[in-house]
């Protein structure tokens, strides 16, 4: 089955913003855009109510994706727009749709008065269970990654854990930078020695040594990737403190933030991870969550 950039569409403002972002991503990748509209059946007694009659069913199952497709084709004539309508539970359907997506894109509301996402239960469930990349896009603000149609893309930001670097995650970020002709900013957070928490004076020499070691670890991880993608301008930021805070700060100047999620196939279930969870809720740029072993 041909791979597509796929977006979950329910007619909401946030899903339409996600569809517009996905259309631009499809153009960058030279792929078709698939709009997946999920109709969740309602109990029969409710379905017979006047306000949920045949006309309402037809509107939600046909009119919304058709109108969205027409708008997207007009705004992005070079992108082939497809529609797929599926009956079922949205989280399960969209998680399944991620298998053939490159990537799957979902909308998310922005936090009122505060930069960041309001990630709904469906979005969190899909992110937690999908085994392919999922991108969350806010409805509010500029999600294009540029300040105009003329200026280049803002940097792609990658959250890197040097203790367990993953090729799938790093490769996704480098390829995203190549697609956009953008630089790649790699953000790594490391913890200061525990004596800081007890109010003891810092050991400046030790901190400097630790900082140099952490920066060297970042460079070592990225060395083969710099060779593989020589055209990408890579900026390495190894910073003391919580990685999530640094990634959220970096998102203000990013076209895309890329973070990972370790796949768990145990009986304990899925897990997003504290850094990725924080970035999902507080970043102001679109966030790509890349599952990996």
Secondary structure, 3 states (H helix, E strand, C coil): CCCEEEEECCCCHHHHHHHHHHHHHHHHHCCCEEEEEEECCCCHHHHCCHHHCHHHHHHHHHHHHHHHHHHHHHHCCCCCEEEEEEECCHHHHHHHHHHHEEEEEEEEEECCCCCCEECCHHHHHHHHHCCCCEEEEECCCCCCCCCCCCCCCCEEEEECCHHHCCHHHHHHHHHHHHHHCCCEEEEEEECCCHHHHHCCCCCHHHHHHHHHHHHHHHHHHHHHHHHHCCCCCEEEEEEECCHHHHHHHHHCCEEEEEEEEECCCCCCCCCCCHHHHHHHHHCCCCEEEEEEC
